[in-house]
């Protein structure tokens, strides 16, 4: 398992790096935001541990930047108490978990392992729900064993919904995850895409899976 630690506090960086090496991780370190972002972009990590307050580029900015670039590596943020007060911003940044300093090393390891389990679960190649079957690497979709042709946007919407099965997927999330910040679209456009997706996925005689949550967004789940 490869881990990247970005932390400007030399003591914490050394302590965490040493501890994780002893746990069997392969560890890369950076002590500034720009170096951390650079390493995260050129290497593949299984998990990234980011300090929030960093010189040049903050941990929060790194997190947002990586998610914009469709980097889905799990991110655990280390924060000072007050950082997390801006909860909305932190939740929207795309981090997966955070720990408030000072922390106990055993808990850090436990959280890392939990994130790694979650991400390996998310990376399963075939996702099924009721009679819907999506093969991520082959980019194929079947409903009740019949092939469905989806556009690439429809496919991305469906996979994002399936990865968040049972939770409300908002327009903002879809904008962020499917279109990205360089391609701003409207709620109406998103509605049209979901409408087409639903017509293809929720075929006659099968359980409807995609639900509209009025005023919020959508949800995919198998219980009617
Ligand atoms: Ca710091």
py3Dmol code that shows the C-alpha trace and the ligand (Angstrom):
import py3Dmol

protein = """\
ATOM      1  CA  UNK A   1       0.000   0.000   0.000  1.00  0.00           C
ATOM      2  CA  UNK A   2       1.352   3.392  -1.044  1.00  0.00           C
ATOM      3  CA  UNK A   3       0.610   6.371   1.108  1.00  0.00           C
ATOM      4  CA  UNK A   4       1.418  10.042   0.587  1.00  0.00           C
ATOM      5  CA  UNK A   5       1.687  12.245   3.667  1.00  0.00           C
ATOM      6  CA  UNK A   6       1.624  16.015   3.173  1.00  0.00           C
ATOM      7  CA  UNK A   7       2.398  17.805   6.429  1.00  0.00           C
ATOM      8  CA  UNK A   8       4.508  20.879   7.203  1.00  0.00           C
ATOM      9  CA  UNK A   9       4.978  20.053  10.885  1.00  0.00           C
ATOM     10  CA  UNK A  10       8.245  18.132  10.737  1.00  0.00           C
ATOM     11  CA  UNK A  11       7.596  16.318  14.025  1.00  0.00           C
ATOM     12  CA  UNK A  12       4.183  15.026  12.991  1.00  0.00           C
ATOM     13  CA  UNK A  13       5.434  14.143   9.508  1.00  0.00           C
ATOM     14  CA  UNK A  14       8.361  12.095  10.853  1.00  0.00           C
ATOM     15  CA  UNK A  15       6.224  10.415  13.485  1.00  0.00           C
ATOM     16  CA  UNK A  16       3.419   9.417  11.102  1.00  0.00           C
ATOM     17  CA  UNK A  17       5.805   8.367   8.311  1.00  0.00           C
ATOM     18  CA  UNK A  18       7.837   6.182  10.662  1.00  0.00           C
ATOM     19  CA  UNK A  19       4.736   4.625  12.200  1.00  0.00           C
ATOM     20  CA  UNK A  20       3.149   3.836   8.834  1.00  0.00           C
ATOM     21  CA  UNK A  21       6.384   2.303   7.516  1.00  0.00           C
ATOM     22  CA  UNK A  22       6.361   0.022  10.547  1.00  0.00           C
ATOM     23  CA  UNK A  23       2.787  -0.900   9.637  1.00  0.00           C
ATOM     24  CA  UNK A  24       4.064  -2.021   6.238  1.00  0.00           C
ATOM     25  CA  UNK A  25       3.123   1.002   4.121  1.00  0.00           C
ATOM     26  CA  UNK A  26       5.307   2.422   1.425  1.00  0.00           C
ATOM     27  CA  UNK A  27       5.497   6.101   2.374  1.00  0.00           C
ATOM     28  CA  UNK A  28       6.132   9.263   0.348  1.00  0.00           C
ATOM     29  CA  UNK A  29       6.244  12.607   2.130  1.00  0.00           C
ATOM     30  CA  UNK A  30       5.967  16.274   1.241  1.00  0.00           C
ATOM     31  CA  UNK A  31       6.138  19.280   3.549  1.00  0.00           C
ATOM     32  CA  UNK A  32       4.458  21.880   1.372  1.00  0.00           C
ATOM     33  CA  UNK A  33       1.178  22.001  -0.495  1.00  0.00           C
ATOM     34  CA  UNK A  34       2.655  22.480  -3.955  1.00  0.00           C
ATOM     35  CA  UNK A  35       5.027  19.541  -3.561  1.00  0.00           C
ATOM     36  CA  UNK A  36       2.203  17.389  -2.183  1.00  0.00           C
ATOM     37  CA  UNK A  37      -0.106  18.217  -5.072  1.00  0.00           C
ATOM     38  CA  UNK A  38       2.688  17.507  -7.545  1.00  0.00           C
ATOM     39  CA  UNK A  39       3.418  14.067  -6.027  1.00  0.00           C
ATOM     40  CA  UNK A  40      -0.293  13.217  -5.891  1.00  0.00           C
ATOM     41  CA  UNK A  41      -0.586  14.035  -9.592  1.00  0.00           C
ATOM     42  CA  UNK A  42       2.403  12.041 -10.840  1.00  0.00           C
ATOM     43  CA  UNK A  43       2.069   8.958  -8.625  1.00  0.00           C
ATOM     44  CA  UNK A  44      -0.720   6.518  -7.809  1.00  0.00           C
ATOM     45  CA  UNK A  45      -1.395   6.289  -4.096  1.00  0.00           C
ATOM     46  CA  UNK A  46      -3.798   4.077  -2.217  1.00  0.00           C
ATOM     47  CA  UNK A  47      -4.428   6.843   0.276  1.00  0.00           C
ATOM     48  CA  UNK A  48      -3.364  10.463   0.837  1.00  0.00           C
ATOM     49  CA  UNK A  49      -3.018  12.031   4.277  1.00  0.00           C
ATOM     50  CA  UNK A  50      -3.255  15.800   4.003  1.00  0.00           C
ATOM     51  CA  UNK A  51      -2.633  18.439   6.591  1.00  0.00           C
ATOM     52  CA  UNK A  52      -5.190  21.219   6.226  1.00  0.00           C
ATOM     53  CA  UNK A  53      -2.919  24.182   6.929  1.00  0.00           C
ATOM     54  CA  UNK A  54       0.046  23.978   4.558  1.00  0.00           C
ATOM     55  CA  UNK A  55       2.385  26.537   2.984  1.00  0.00           C
ATOM     56  CA  UNK A  56       1.635  27.697  -0.597  1.00  0.00           C
ATOM     57  CA  UNK A  57      -1.419  25.471  -1.262  1.00  0.00           C
ATOM     58  CA  UNK A  58      -3.707  24.385   1.597  1.00  0.00           C
ATOM     59  CA  UNK A  59      -4.740  20.780   2.105  1.00  0.00           C
ATOM     60  CA  UNK A  60      -8.301  21.783   1.312  1.00  0.00           C
ATOM     61  CA  UNK A  61      -7.238  23.268  -2.035  1.00  0.00           C
ATOM     62  CA  UNK A  62      -5.197  20.165  -2.873  1.00  0.00           C
ATOM     63  CA  UNK A  63      -8.222  18.031  -2.125  1.00  0.00           C
ATOM     64  CA  UNK A  64     -10.497  20.113  -4.364  1.00  0.00           C
ATOM     65  CA  UNK A  65      -7.921  20.173  -7.147  1.00  0.00           C
ATOM     66  CA  UNK A  66      -7.441  16.380  -7.114  1.00  0.00           C
ATOM     67  CA  UNK A  67     -11.183  15.761  -7.201  1.00  0.00           C
ATOM     68  CA  UNK A  68     -11.563  18.202 -10.103  1.00  0.00           C
ATOM     69  CA  UNK A  69      -8.970  16.128 -11.907  1.00  0.00           C
ATOM     70  CA  UNK A  70     -11.119  13.023 -11.239  1.00  0.00           C
ATOM     71  CA  UNK A  71      -8.548  11.643  -8.821  1.00  0.00           C
ATOM     72  CA  UNK A  72     -10.566   9.374  -6.501  1.00  0.00           C
ATOM     73  CA  UNK A  73      -7.764   8.346  -4.113  1.00  0.00           C
ATOM     74  CA  UNK A  74      -9.157   8.320  -0.552  1.00  0.00           C
ATOM     75  CA  UNK A  75      -8.115  11.452   1.343  1.00  0.00           C
ATOM     76  CA  UNK A  76      -7.827  11.709   5.097  1.00  0.00           C
ATOM     77  CA  UNK A  77      -7.425  15.282   6.315  1.00  0.00           C
ATOM     78  CA  UNK A  78      -5.513  16.255   9.443  1.00  0.00           C
ATOM     79  CA  UNK A  79      -6.958  19.399  10.928  1.00  0.00           C
ATOM     80  CA  UNK A  80      -6.457  21.810  13.763  1.00  0.00           C
ATOM     81  CA  UNK A  81      -9.673  22.241  15.767  1.00  0.00           C
ATOM     82  CA  UNK A  82     -10.830  25.463  14.147  1.00  0.00           C
ATOM     83  CA  UNK A  83     -10.251  24.412  10.547  1.00  0.00           C
ATOM     84  CA  UNK A  84     -13.202  22.085  10.562  1.00  0.00           C
ATOM     85  CA  UNK A  85     -15.554  24.878  11.610  1.00  0.00           C
ATOM     86  CA  UNK A  86     -16.063  25.604   7.959  1.00  0.00           C
ATOM     87  CA  UNK A  87     -17.930  22.340   7.583  1.00  0.00           C
ATOM     88  CA  UNK A  88     -19.706  23.027   4.307  1.00  0.00           C
ATOM     89  CA  UNK A  89     -16.487  23.826   2.530  1.00  0.00           C
ATOM     90  CA  UNK A  90     -14.771  20.756   3.903  1.00  0.00           C
ATOM     91  CA  UNK A  91     -17.607  18.423   2.949  1.00  0.00           C
ATOM     92  CA  UNK A  92     -17.738  19.854  -0.552  1.00  0.00           C
ATOM     93  CA  UNK A  93     -13.991  19.505  -1.003  1.00  0.00           C
ATOM     94  CA  UNK A  94     -14.228  15.760  -1.536  1.00  0.00           C
ATOM     95  CA  UNK A  95     -12.219  14.518   1.425  1.00  0.00           C
ATOM     96  CA  UNK A  96     -13.244  11.140   2.793  1.00  0.00           C
ATOM     97  CA  UNK A  97     -12.466  11.519   6.468  1.00  0.00           C
ATOM     98  CA  UNK A  98     -10.669  13.837   8.851  1.00  0.00           C
ATOM     99  CA  UNK A  99      -8.910  13.692  12.190  1.00  0.00           C
ATOM    100  CA  UNK A 100      -8.436  16.552  14.598  1.00  0.00           C
ATOM    101  CA  UNK A 101      -4.943  17.082  16.014  1.00  0.00           C
ATOM    102  CA  UNK A 102      -3.642  15.886  18.379  1.00  0.00           C
ATOM    103  CA  UNK A 103      -4.573  12.319  17.504  1.00  0.00           C
ATOM    104  CA  UNK A 104      -3.620   8.862  18.626  1.00  0.00           C
ATOM    105  CA  UNK A 105      -1.598   6.941  16.058  1.00  0.00           C
ATOM    106  CA  UNK A 106      -3.639   3.732  16.487  1.00  0.00           C
ATOM    107  CA  UNK A 107      -6.771   5.624  15.545  1.00  0.00           C
ATOM    108  CA  UNK A 108      -5.089   7.040  12.448  1.00  0.00           C
ATOM    109  CA  UNK A 109      -4.184   3.498  11.358  1.00  0.00           C
ATOM    110  CA  UNK A 110      -7.729   2.289  12.024  1.00  0.00           C
ATOM    111  CA  UNK A 111      -9.202   5.122   9.925  1.00  0.00           C
ATOM    112  CA  UNK A 112      -6.737   4.497   7.113  1.00  0.00           C
ATOM    113  CA  UNK A 113      -7.660   0.814   7.030  1.00  0.00           C
ATOM    114  CA  UNK A 114     -11.337   1.643   7.033  1.00  0.00           C
ATOM    115  CA  UNK A 115     -10.899   4.028   4.066  1.00  0.00           C
ATOM    116  CA  UNK A 116      -8.860   1.433   2.195  1.00  0.00           C
ATOM    117  CA  UNK A 117     -11.591  -1.161   2.685  1.00  0.00           C
ATOM    118  CA  UNK A 118     -14.207   1.274   1.437  1.00  0.00           C
ATOM    119  CA  UNK A 119     -12.210   2.206  -1.636  1.00  0.00           C
ATOM    120  CA  UNK A 120     -11.482  -1.390  -2.626  1.00  0.00           C
ATOM    121  CA  UNK A 121     -15.214  -2.010  -2.309  1.00  0.00           C
ATOM    122  CA  UNK A 122     -15.899   0.955  -4.599  1.00  0.00           C
ATOM    123  CA  UNK A 123     -13.433  -0.326  -7.145  1.00  0.00           C
ATOM    124  CA  UNK A 124     -15.171  -3.614  -7.773  1.00  0.00           C
ATOM    125  CA  UNK A 125     -15.525  -3.963 -11.471  1.00  0.00           C
ATOM    126  CA  UNK A 126     -19.154  -5.035 -11.629  1.00  0.00           C
ATOM    127  CA  UNK A 127     -21.881  -3.214  -9.765  1.00  0.00           C
ATOM    128  CA  UNK A 128     -25.333  -4.760  -9.559  1.00  0.00           C
ATOM    129  CA  UNK A 129     -28.614  -3.477  -8.228  1.00  0.00           C
ATOM    130  CA  UNK A 130     -31.765  -5.537  -8.645  1.00  0.00           C
ATOM    131  CA  UNK A 131     -31.576  -6.701 -12.300  1.00  0.00           C
ATOM    132  CA  UNK A 132     -29.224  -3.870 -13.295  1.00  0.00           C
ATOM    133  CA  UNK A 133     -25.613  -4.821 -13.988  1.00  0.00           C
ATOM    134  CA  UNK A 134     -22.853  -2.315 -14.737  1.00  0.00           C
ATOM    135  CA  UNK A 135     -19.372  -3.368 -15.769  1.00  0.00           C
ATOM    136  CA  UNK A 136     -17.097  -0.418 -15.007  1.00  0.00           C
ATOM    137  CA  UNK A 137     -14.020  -1.387 -17.008  1.00  0.00           C
ATOM    138  CA  UNK A 138     -15.907  -2.623 -20.061  1.00  0.00           C
ATOM    139  CA  UNK A 139     -18.358   0.284 -19.727  1.00  0.00           C
ATOM    140  CA  UNK A 140     -21.327  -1.974 -20.417  1.00  0.00           C
ATOM    141  CA  UNK A 141     -24.778  -1.861 -18.830  1.00  0.00           C
ATOM    142  CA  UNK A 142     -27.456  -4.540 -18.750  1.00  0.00           C
ATOM    143  CA  UNK A 143     -30.955  -4.595 -17.345  1.00  0.00           C
ATOM    144  CA  UNK A 144     -32.573  -8.010 -16.934  1.00  0.00           C
ATOM    145  CA  UNK A 145     -29.783  -9.372 -19.161  1.00  0.00           C
ATOM    146  CA  UNK A 146     -30.570  -6.958 -21.994  1.00  0.00           C
ATOM    147  CA  UNK A 147     -27.799  -4.584 -23.098  1.00  0.00           C
ATOM    148  CA  UNK A 148     -28.410  -0.870 -22.687  1.00  0.00           C
ATOM    149  CA  UNK A 149     -26.553   1.779 -24.694  1.00  0.00           C
ATOM    150  CA  UNK A 150     -25.652   4.814 -22.618  1.00  0.00           C
ATOM    151  CA  UNK A 151     -23.845   8.000 -23.601  1.00  0.00           C
ATOM    152  CA  UNK A 152     -20.678   8.640 -21.624  1.00  0.00           C
ATOM    153  CA  UNK A 153     -22.410  11.286 -19.463  1.00  0.00           C
ATOM    154  CA  UNK A 154     -25.319   8.951 -18.746  1.00  0.00           C
ATOM    155  CA  UNK A 155     -22.852   6.228 -17.831  1.00  0.00           C
ATOM    156  CA  UNK A 156     -20.980   8.562 -15.458  1.00  0.00           C
ATOM    157  CA  UNK A 157     -24.240   9.652 -13.813  1.00  0.00           C
ATOM    158  CA  UNK A 158     -25.333   6.048 -13.329  1.00  0.00           C
ATOM    159  CA  UNK A 159     -22.005   4.935 -11.839  1.00  0.00           C
ATOM    160  CA  UNK A 160     -21.924   7.929  -9.521  1.00  0.00           C
ATOM    161  CA  UNK A 161     -25.472   7.157  -8.347  1.00  0.00           C
ATOM    162  CA  UNK A 162     -24.616   3.485  -7.830  1.00  0.00           C
ATOM    163  CA  UNK A 163     -21.535   4.366  -5.793  1.00  0.00           C
ATOM    164  CA  UNK A 164     -23.857   6.456  -3.614  1.00  0.00           C
ATOM    165  CA  UNK A 165     -26.706   3.971  -3.606  1.00  0.00           C
ATOM    166  CA  UNK A 166     -29.503   4.869  -1.191  1.00  0.00           C
ATOM    167  CA  UNK A 167     -28.208   8.437  -0.716  1.00  0.00           C
ATOM    168  CA  UNK A 168     -29.518  11.600  -2.290  1.00  0.00           C
ATOM    169  CA  UNK A 169     -27.394  12.686  -5.222  1.00  0.00           C
ATOM    170  CA  UNK A 170     -27.800  16.436  -5.646  1.00  0.00           C
ATOM    171  CA  UNK A 171     -27.527  18.494  -8.819  1.00  0.00           C
ATOM    172  CA  UNK A 172     -24.421  20.114  -7.332  1.00  0.00           C
ATOM    173  CA  UNK A 173     -22.784  16.725  -6.859  1.00  0.00           C
ATOM    174  CA  UNK A 174     -23.625  15.648 -10.392  1.00  0.00           C
ATOM    175  CA  UNK A 175     -22.343  18.950 -11.750  1.00  0.00           C
ATOM    176  CA  UNK A 176     -19.127  18.408  -9.834  1.00  0.00           C
ATOM    177  CA  UNK A 177     -18.595  14.696 -10.502  1.00  0.00           C
ATOM    178  CA  UNK A 178     -19.932  14.320 -14.039  1.00  0.00           C
ATOM    179  CA  UNK A 179     -19.470  17.680 -15.721  1.00  0.00           C
ATOM    180  CA  UNK A 180     -16.666  19.129 -13.628  1.00  0.00           C
ATOM    181  CA  UNK A 181     -15.980  22.761 -12.893  1.00  0.00           C
ATOM    182  CA  UNK A 182     -14.766  23.554 -16.410  1.00  0.00           C
ATOM    183  CA  UNK A 183     -18.135  22.663 -17.894  1.00  0.00           C
ATOM    184  CA  UNK A 184     -20.860  24.413 -15.928  1.00  0.00           C
ATOM    185  CA  UNK A 185     -24.324  23.151 -16.767  1.00  0.00           C
ATOM    186  CA  UNK A 186     -27.817  23.945 -15.505  1.00  0.00           C
ATOM    187  CA  UNK A 187     -30.186  21.934 -13.360  1.00  0.00           C
ATOM    188  CA  UNK A 188     -32.488  21.646 -16.381  1.00  0.00           C
ATOM    189  CA  UNK A 189     -29.773  20.007 -18.437  1.00  0.00           C
ATOM    190  CA  UNK A 190     -29.010  17.584 -15.606  1.00  0.00           C
ATOM    191  CA  UNK A 191     -32.734  16.765 -15.360  1.00  0.00           C
ATOM    192  CA  UNK A 192     -32.836  15.963 -19.066  1.00  0.00           C
ATOM    193  CA  UNK A 193     -29.842  13.626 -18.789  1.00  0.00           C
ATOM    194  CA  UNK A 194     -31.336  11.824 -15.800  1.00  0.00           C
ATOM    195  CA  UNK A 195     -34.695  11.600 -17.583  1.00  0.00           C
ATOM    196  CA  UNK A 196     -33.047   9.848 -20.552  1.00  0.00           C
ATOM    197  CA  UNK A 197     -30.990   7.639 -18.274  1.00  0.00           C
ATOM    198  CA  UNK A 198     -34.080   6.597 -16.373  1.00  0.00           C
ATOM    199  CA  UNK A 199     -35.965   5.742 -19.566  1.00  0.00           C
ATOM    200  CA  UNK A 200     -33.133   3.419 -20.553  1.00  0.00           C
ATOM    201  CA  UNK A 201     -32.509   1.824 -17.152  1.00  0.00           C
ATOM    202  CA  UNK A 202     -35.998   1.557 -15.688  1.00  0.00           C
ATOM    203  CA  UNK A 203     -37.527  -0.510 -18.470  1.00  0.00           C
ATOM    204  CA  UNK A 204     -41.056  -1.805 -18.418  1.00  0.00           C
ATOM    205  CA  UNK A 205     -41.620  -4.855 -16.245  1.00  0.00           C
ATOM    206  CA  UNK A 206     -38.615  -4.110 -14.006  1.00  0.00           C
ATOM    207  CA  UNK A 207     -38.506  -2.426 -10.621  1.00  0.00           C
ATOM    208  CA  UNK A 208     -37.955   1.358 -10.989  1.00  0.00           C
ATOM    209  CA  UNK A 209     -34.537   2.172  -9.480  1.00  0.00           C
ATOM    210  CA  UNK A 210     -33.959   5.881 -10.105  1.00  0.00           C
ATOM    211  CA  UNK A 211     -36.084   8.136  -7.951  1.00  0.00           C
ATOM    212  CA  UNK A 212     -36.529  11.894  -8.013  1.00  0.00           C
ATOM    213  CA  UNK A 213     -36.276  13.485  -4.592  1.00  0.00           C
ATOM    214  CA  UNK A 214     -38.221  16.696  -5.041  1.00  0.00           C
ATOM    215  CA  UNK A 215     -36.201  19.798  -4.435  1.00  0.00           C
ATOM    216  CA  UNK A 216     -33.042  17.806  -3.684  1.00  0.00           C
ATOM    217  CA  UNK A 217     -31.960  15.553  -6.510  1.00  0.00           C
ATOM    218  CA  UNK A 218     -32.093  11.831  -7.156  1.00  0.00           C
ATOM    219  CA  UNK A 219     -31.583   8.531  -5.457  1.00  0.00           C
ATOM    220  CA  UNK A 220     -30.962   5.060  -6.787  1.00  0.00           C
ATOM    221  CA  UNK A 221     -32.172   2.102  -4.748  1.00  0.00           C
ATOM    222  CA  UNK A 222     -33.940  -1.203  -5.183  1.00  0.00           C
ATOM    223  CA  UNK A 223     -36.838  -0.869  -2.726  1.00  0.00           C
ATOM    224  CA  UNK A 224     -39.860   0.576  -4.471  1.00  0.00           C
TER     225      UNK A 224
END
"""
ligand_1 = """\
1
CA
Ca 0.181 22.625 9.201
"""
view = py3Dmol.view(width=600, height=400)
view.addModel(protein, "pdb")
view.setStyle({"model": 0}, {"cartoon": {"style": "trace"}})
view.addModel(ligand_1, "xyz")
view.setStyle({"model": 1}, {"stick": {}})
view.zoomTo()
view.show()
